[in-house]
């Protein structure tokens, strides 16, 4: 009987020590989470290897669009900018859904910009699909718009935001309309 009482007391003591250690670890994790949340600095999201990071500044650009010149100053807060290339199979998959989404947006003019990057002849069908529904820019690889957004692969999409000082920033990356996702899967 005495041996059983000693064993139960030992297990109870180990349980108490374990509980104290777990409470200490949880307290430390909360402190680190609060420090990270209050660290300040630019807002950053998960990194996207295809474009500039969330919170990153978009450089100045000037390009010729389907409706005339397009500059970084023309992009309003919340504008969706999508980059396609005719030589990219995932771009071909996302294109119909993107076009359908843009066609369903009565105020898409000025709020969506599509950039097709590649050879003029190969880009023609993609431009023909996009131009009737959204403002479109065609440019060569390393063109001014793609360079300003830091595009490294296709398809890529970014939602932009205007900072209080007027700078154009990346607000979100990998922003694809639902219809585009449904077509791609």
LOMIRO-116816 format. One line per 4 residues: number of its first residue (from 1); their letters; for each residue x, y, z of N, C-alpha, C. Coordinates in Angstrom, 3 decimals, decimal comma. Example, Ala and Ser with C-alpha at 12.3 -4.5 7.8 and 13.67 -1.06 7.14 Angstrom:
BEGIN
1> as> 13,190/-5,690/7,800/12,300/-4,500/7,800/13,200/-3,300/7,800  12,850/-2,250/7,080/13,670/-1,060/7,140/12,900/0,030/7,870
This chain:
BEGIN
1> xxxx> 0,814/-1,202/0,000/0,000/0,000/0,000/0,847/1,250/0,000  1,940/1,245/0,740/2,822/2,385/0,828/3,531/2,634/-0,500  3,920/1,555/-1,149/4,582/1,667/-2,457/3,638/2,272/-3,484  2,376/1,888/-3,467/1,372/2,453/-4,382/1,159/3,940/-4,107
5> xxxx> 1,122/4,328/-2,859/0,947/5,750/-2,514/2,137/6,583/-2,975  3,348/6,043/-2,860/4,550/6,755/-3,307/4,527/6,899/-4,829  4,098/5,864/-5,548/4,034/5,927/-7,024/3,014/6,964/-7,484  1,849/6,982/-6,849/0,807/7,967/-7,215/1,291/9,382/-6,927
9> xxxx> 1,953/9,569/-5,783/2,478/10,896/-5,445/3,544/11,325/-6,462  4,396/10,399/-6,914/5,435/10,712/-7,919/4,826/11,108/-9,239  3,811/10,387/-9,693/3,139/10,717/-10,964/2,454/12,071/-10,842  1,850/12,333/-9,701/1,201/13,633/-9,489/2,213/14,768/-9,522
13> xxxx> 3,372/14,575/-8,901/4,413/15,606/-8,893/4,933/15,864/-10,309  5,143/14,815/-11,077/5,591/14,976/-12,468/4,545/15,706/-13,304  3,297/15,428/-13,063/2,217/16,108/-13,793/2,205/17,594/-13,472  2,407/17,941/-12,202/2,452/19,356/-11,824/3,634/20,069/-12,473
17> xxxx> 4,787/19,435/-12,489/5,967/20,041/-13,125/5,711/20,236/-14,621  5,123/19,245/-15,255/4,799/19,347/-16,684/3,829/20,500/-16,949  2,839/20,653/-16,095/1,856/21,737/-16,253/2,518/23,110/-16,130  3,428/23,250/-15,172/4,129/24,530/-14,984/4,988/24,850/-16,220
21> xxxx> 5,669/23,866/-16,777/6,497/24,082/-17,971/5,632/24,481/-19,160  4,506/23,827/-19,364/3,617/24,150/-20,487/3,071/25,569/-20,352  2,684/25,954/-19,142/2,187/27,324/-18,927/3,287/28,349/-19,241  4,502/28,060/-18,855/5,623/28,962/-19,170/5,861/29,094/-20,667
25> xxxx> 5,787/27,989/-21,387/5,981/28,021/-22,847/4,867/28,822/-23,516  3,637/28,622/-23,097/2,506/29,372/-23,682/2,674/30,861/-23,423  3,096/31,236/-22,220/3,302/32,648/-21,884/4,388/33,253/-22,780  5,462/32,534/-22,990/6,552/33,022/-23,856/6,081/33,185/-25,301
29> xxxx> 5,294/32,255/-25,789/4,782/32,362/-27,161/3,888/33,583/-27,320  3,070/33,864/-26,316/2,221/35,074/-26,379/3,075/36,337/-26,418  4,108/36,394/-25,589/4,989/37,566/-25,581/5,638/37,774/-26,941  6,122/36,708/-27,546/6,758/36,835/-28,875/5,741/37,250/-29,931
33> xxxx> 4,531/36,720/-29,858/3,499/37,111/-30,825/3,172/38,592/-30,702  3,052/39,101/-29,472/2,778/40,525/-29,266/3,933/41,384/-29,753  5,157/40,959/-29,510/6,316/41,725/-30,005/6,323/41,786/-31,515  6,047/40,690/-32,166/6,017/40,679/-33,635/4,894/41,552/-34,170
37> xxxx> 3,734/41,521/-33,511/2,604/42,335/-33,974/2,865/43,817/-33,785  3,627/44,194/-32,774/3,893/45,604/-32,490/5,230/46,073/-33,046  5,860/45,267/-33,862/7,194/45,618/-34,365/7,161/46,819/-35,296  6,006/47,139/-35,910/5,920/48,274/-36,834/6,551/47,935/-38,158
41> xxxx> 6,845/48,951/-38,944/7,440/48,744/-40,253/6,384/48,445/-41,288  6,799/48,168/-42,508/5,830/47,942/-43,572/5,032/46,673/-43,348  3,815/46,695/-43,852/2,963/45,525/-43,771/3,469/44,513/-44,777  3,701/43,332/-44,342/4,178/42,318/-45,265/3,308/41,090/-45,139
45> xxxx> 3,119/40,416/-46,200/2,351/39,190/-46,217/3,249/38,047/-46,610  2,650/36,934/-46,881/3,464/35,815/-47,319/4,150/36,173/-48,626  5,369/35,783/-48,765/6,099/36,140/-49,972/5,569/35,351/-51,159  5,516/36,015/-52,278/5,089/35,398/-53,521/6,280/35,471/-54,459
49> xxxx> 6,783/34,349/-54,875/7,985/34,392/-55,707/7,755/34,967/-57,100  6,495/35,233/-57,459/6,218/35,697/-58,822/6,314/37,206/-58,982  6,055/37,965/-57,925/6,018/39,427/-58,013/6,630/40,052/-56,759  6,610/41,391/-56,732/7,092/42,121/-55,555/6,290/41,692/-54,326
53> xxxx> 6,878/41,741/-53,159/6,174/41,298/-51,945/5,069/42,264/-51,522  4,142/41,760/-50,735/3,079/42,596/-50,181/3,736/43,698/-49,342  3,292/44,926/-49,569/3,889/46,073/-48,891/5,003/46,706/-49,688  5,470/46,019/-50,741/6,549/46,542/-51,573/6,058/47,681/-52,463
57> xxxx> 6,955/48,580/-52,755/6,622/49,730/-53,592/6,701/49,325/-55,065  5,715/49,815/-55,814/5,689/49,581/-57,256/6,367/50,775/-57,906  7,287/50,492/-58,780/8,044/51,549/-59,427/7,210/52,325/-60,441  7,759/53,409/-60,897/7,098/54,216/-61,921/7,182/53,506/-63,263
61> xxxx> 6,147/53,664/-64,071/6,182/53,102/-65,420/5,300/53,924/-66,331  5,552/53,789/-67,590/4,727/54,397/-68,639/4,727/53,394/-69,783  3,541/53,021/-70,217/3,406/52,045/-71,306/2,246/52,464/-72,196  2,182/51,842/-73,354/1,069/52,105/-74,265/0,020/51,025/-74,054
65> xxxx> -1,185/51,459/-73,716/-2,271/50,530/-73,466/-3,285/50,532/-74,587  -4,286/49,689/-74,425/-5,327/49,578/-75,452/-6,126/50,866/-75,597  -6,203/51,663/-74,557/-6,944/52,916/-74,630/-6,055/54,140/-74,596  -4,754/53,967/-74,742/-3,814/55,083/-74,686/-2,728/54,808/-73,666
69> xxxx> -1,983/55,835/-73,318/-0,889/55,639/-72,364/-1,406/55,188/-70,990  -0,621/54,355/-70,340/-0,929/53,879/-68,988/0,314/54,146/-68,138  0,099/54,794/-67,005/1,206/55,050/-66,081/0,839/54,544/-64,694  1,824/54,523/-63,839/1,564/54,113/-62,452/0,617/55,091/-61,774
73> xxxx> 0,573/56,335/-62,215/-0,329/57,326/-61,618/-1,789/57,061/-61,985  -2,018/56,292/-63,057/-3,389/55,992/-63,484/-4,046/54,901/-62,653  -3,281/54,140/-61,909/-3,841/53,003/-61,164/-4,440/53,482/-59,843  -5,731/53,265/-59,702/-6,429/53,663/-58,475/-6,209/52,627/-57,383
77> xxxx> -6,487/53,029/-56,175/-6,420/52,127/-55,028/-7,347/50,937/-55,281  -6,843/49,739/-55,136/-7,648/48,539/-55,323/-7,633/47,969/-56,727  -6,876/48,573/-57,625/-6,817/48,065/-58,994/-6,161/46,690/-59,023  -6,740/45,800/-59,796/-6,190/44,462/-60,004/-5,349/44,488/-61,276
81> xxxx> -4,105/44,068/-61,174/-3,206/44,013/-62,325/-2,792/42,563/-62,512  -3,059/42,023/-63,702/-2,738/40,619/-63,981/-1,754/40,546/-65,141  -0,810/39,652/-65,023/0,237/39,470/-66,029/0,085/38,087/-66,650  0,023/38,066/-67,982/-0,110/36,821/-68,730/0,998/36,742/-69,760
85> xxxx> 1,313/35,536/-70,155/2,256/35,310/-71,251/1,664/34,222/-72,150  1,696/34,406/-73,470/1,108/33,389/-74,347/1,848/32,060/-74,323  3,081/32,051/-73,879/3,848/30,799/-73,852/3,707/30,048/-72,525  2,806/30,498/-71,682/2,651/29,913/-70,348/1,333/29,130/-70,283
89> xxxx> 1,369/27,793/-70,172/0,125/27,009/-70,108/-0,807/27,409/-68,950  -0,315/27,666/-67,736/-1,249/28,108/-66,691/-1,947/29,426/-67,047  -1,274/30,291/-67,812/-1,913/31,551/-68,241/-3,092/31,243/-69,159  -2,909/30,271/-70,034/-3,991/29,889/-70,948/-5,180/29,347/-70,155
93> xxxx> -4,900/28,645/-69,073/-5,978/28,107/-68,238/-6,708/29,203/-67,463  -5,986/30,202/-66,979/-6,599/31,266/-66,172/-7,295/32,312/-67,029  -6,897/32,450/-68,262/-7,419/33,523/-69,115/-8,945/33,521/-69,257  -9,601/32,413/-69,591/-11,069/32,474/-69,766/-11,796/32,913/-68,499
97> xxxx> -11,385/32,439/-67,365/-12,019/32,836/-66,115/-11,784/34,304/-65,804  -10,582/34,772/-66,085/-10,260/36,177/-65,856/-11,098/37,068/-66,765  -11,209/36,693/-68,024/-12,006/37,464/-68,986/-13,475/37,469/-68,555  -13,983/36,311/-68,139/-15,384/36,234/-67,701/-15,622/37,115/-66,477
101> xxxx> -14,692/37,096/-65,547/-14,821/37,934/-64,352/-14,810/39,411/-64,740  -13,885/39,799/-65,587/-13,782/41,203/-66,003/-15,039/41,630/-66,762  -15,578/40,736/-67,580/-16,787/41,065/-68,337/-17,988/41,257/-67,409  -17,964/40,571/-66,262/-19,066/40,702/-65,294/-18,938/41,946/-64,423
105> xxxx> -17,848/42,674/-64,537/-17,623/43,867/-63,721/-17,968/45,105/-64,554  -19,122/45,707/-64,317/-19,494/46,869/-65,137/-18,545/48,045/-64,962  -17,883/48,125/-63,817/-16,939/49,224/-63,608/-15,488/48,756/-63,731  -15,269/47,705/-64,509/-13,923/47,157/-64,658/-12,974/48,144/-65,323
109> xxxx> -13,522/49,008/-66,135/-12,681/49,987/-66,812/-11,962/50,834/-65,762  -10,690/50,765/-65,745/-9,901/51,533/-64,790/-9,620/50,806/-63,495  -10,289/49,710/-63,212/-10,060/48,963/-61,965/-9,356/47,633/-62,217  -9,198/47,285/-63,475/-8,493/46,060/-63,835/-7,563/46,390/-64,993
113> xxxx> -6,335/45,936/-64,888/-5,358/46,103/-65,965/-4,762/44,738/-66,256  -4,762/44,362/-67,529/-4,138/43,103/-67,943/-2,892/43,431/-68,742  -1,816/42,748/-68,448/-0,554/42,950/-69,140/-0,173/41,631/-69,795  -0,029/41,654/-71,109/0,378/40,461/-71,856/1,829/40,660/-72,259
117> xxxx> 2,647/39,709/-71,876/4,089/39,815/-72,096/4,521/38,736/-73,069  5,102/39,158/-74,181/5,600/38,177/-75,131/5,618/38,711/-76,548  5,922/37,807/-77,457/5,983/38,117/-78,879/4,629/38,650/-79,361  4,664/39,643/-80,236/3,427/40,294/-80,706/2,498/39,311/-81,400
121> xxxx> 3,032/38,480/-82,272/2,193/37,538/-83,017/1,585/36,486/-82,081  2,383/35,941/-81,185/1,877/34,939/-80,249/0,876/35,536/-79,253  1,016/36,814/-78,955/0,146/37,474/-77,968/-1,199/37,888/-78,548  -1,309/37,897/-79,861/-2,516/38,414/-80,515/-3,809/37,760/-80,011
125> xxxx> -3,933/36,420/-79,911/-5,201/35,836/-79,421/-5,519/36,229/-77,975  -4,496/36,312/-77,157/-4,699/36,689/-75,755/-5,171/38,144/-75,664  -4,567/39,004/-76,442/-4,967/40,415/-76,462/-6,379/40,562/-76,998  -6,725/39,752/-78,001/-8,079/39,817/-78,572/-9,133/39,425/-77,540
129> xxxx> -8,792/38,506/-76,663/-9,746/38,101/-75,614/-9,849/39,150/-74,508  -8,740/39,789/-74,153/-8,715/40,715/-73,026/-9,155/42,134/-73,380  -8,744/42,630/-74,504/-8,959/44,038/-74,847/-10,426/44,482/-74,823  -11,379/43,665/-75,270/-12,780/44,139/-75,198/-13,323/44,321/-73,782
133> xxxx> -12,697/43,689/-72,786/-13,269/43,748/-71,434/-12,436/44,532/-70,428  -11,147/44,685/-70,654/-10,299/45,426/-69,711/-9,249/46,227/-70,465  -8,710/47,218/-69,771/-7,580/47,959/-70,311/-6,394/46,991/-70,382  -5,699/46,995/-71,510/-4,663/45,999/-71,751/-3,375/46,666/-72,217
137> xxxx> -2,274/46,125/-71,741/-0,950/46,561/-72,182/-0,238/45,351/-72,749  0,407/45,537/-73,889/1,267/44,491/-74,439/2,690/44,990/-74,363  3,564/44,151/-73,843/4,970/44,546/-73,757/5,870/43,317/-73,881  7,142/43,593/-74,144/8,135/42,528/-74,230/8,570/42,121/-72,827
141> xxxx> 9,252/41,001/-72,746/9,800/40,560/-71,468/10,681/41,675/-70,917  10,624/41,919/-69,637/11,326/43,018/-68,975/10,834/44,378/-69,451  9,552/44,445/-69,810/8,939/45,718/-70,183/8,733/46,599/-68,963  8,287/47,822/-69,168/8,202/48,770/-68,050/7,202/48,372/-66,953
145> xxxx> 6,061/47,796/-67,315/5,066/47,448/-66,288/5,539/46,232/-65,489  5,985/45,202/-66,187/6,473/44,012/-65,495/7,670/44,312/-64,606  8,544/45,181/-65,076/9,709/45,564/-64,272/9,269/46,336/-63,031  8,305/47,248/-63,194/7,832/48,036/-62,047/7,206/47,150/-60,972
149> xxxx> 6,546/46,075/-61,393/5,894/45,170/-60,437/6,815/44,030/-59,989  8,003/43,950/-60,534/8,931/42,887/-60,148/8,467/41,512/-60,564  7,803/41,402/-61,722/7,273/40,117/-62,183/8,436/39,207/-62,598  8,418/37,986/-62,048/9,471/37,015/-62,341/8,950/35,761/-63,017
153> xxxx> 7,623/35,579/-63,024/7,036/34,402/-63,668/5,566/34,691/-63,960  4,947/33,834/-64,749/3,556/34,029/-65,168/2,738/32,789/-64,855  1,450/32,923/-64,656/0,674/34,146/-64,507/0,916/34,743/-63,124  0,797/36,038/-63,038/0,953/36,738/-61,764/-0,147/37,782/-61,668
157> xxxx> -0,596/38,041/-60,466/-1,600/39,076/-60,277/-1,352/39,797/-58,958  -1,703/41,071/-58,968/-1,450/41,942/-57,823/-2,633/42,886/-57,661  -3,037/43,119/-56,435/-3,978/44,198/-56,151/-3,145/45,311/-55,526  -3,310/46,540/-56,041/-2,488/47,647/-55,590/-3,234/48,501/-54,573
161> xxxx> -2,464/49,263/-53,826/-3,029/50,199/-52,849/-2,240/51,494/-52,927  -2,920/52,594/-52,646/-2,258/53,904/-52,590/-1,966/54,229/-51,132  -0,720/54,502/-50,834/-0,354/54,939/-49,488/-0,795/56,387/-49,314  -0,794/56,866/-48,081/-1,216/58,240/-47,792/-0,360/59,261/-48,536
165> xxxx> 0,895/58,921/-48,774/1,767/59,852/-49,492/1,704/59,682/-51,009  0,784/58,850/-51,488/0,591/58,681/-52,925/1,381/57,559/-53,557  2,267/56,926/-52,792/3,048/55,826/-53,362/2,128/54,661/-53,691  2,461/53,947/-54,751/1,700/52,774/-55,158/2,371/51,543/-54,558
169> xxxx> 1,589/50,757/-53,803/2,137/49,601/-53,090/1,413/48,322/-53,494  2,058/47,209/-53,277/1,431/45,905/-53,472/0,590/45,615/-52,233  -0,725/45,480/-52,425/-1,618/45,182/-51,304/-1,830/43,686/-51,150  -1,968/42,978/-52,261/-2,179/41,526/-52,254/-1,500/40,938/-53,481
173> xxxx> -1,115/39,700/-53,358/-0,575/38,986/-54,517/-1,409/37,735/-54,756  -1,229/37,156/-55,919/-1,968/35,940/-56,299/-3,471/36,155/-56,157  -3,953/37,274/-56,646/-5,375/37,623/-56,574/-6,012/37,208/-57,898  -6,707/36,115/-57,859/-7,391/35,655/-59,074/-8,867/35,571/-58,789
177> xxxx> -9,672/36,071/-59,709/-11,125/35,970/-59,518/-11,534/34,510/-59,367  -12,612/34,296/-58,624/-13,101/32,940/-58,392/-13,336/32,174/-59,688  -13,885/32,824/-60,663/-14,153/32,149/-61,928/-12,864/31,622/-62,529  -11,764/32,374/-62,365/-10,480/31,928/-62,909/-9,999/30,681/-62,194
181> xxxx> -10,225/30,612/-60,895/-9,814/29,440/-60,131/-10,635/28,228/-60,554  -11,931/28,428/-60,760/-12,789/27,321/-61,147/-12,394/26,774/-62,509  -11,988/27,621/-63,428/-11,587/27,172/-64,753/-10,271/26,430/-64,685  -9,364/26,911/-63,816/-8,037/26,308/-63,731/-8,073/24,934/-63,085
185> x> -9,034/24,633/-62,243/-9,013/23,352/-61,538/-9,686/22,262/-62,309
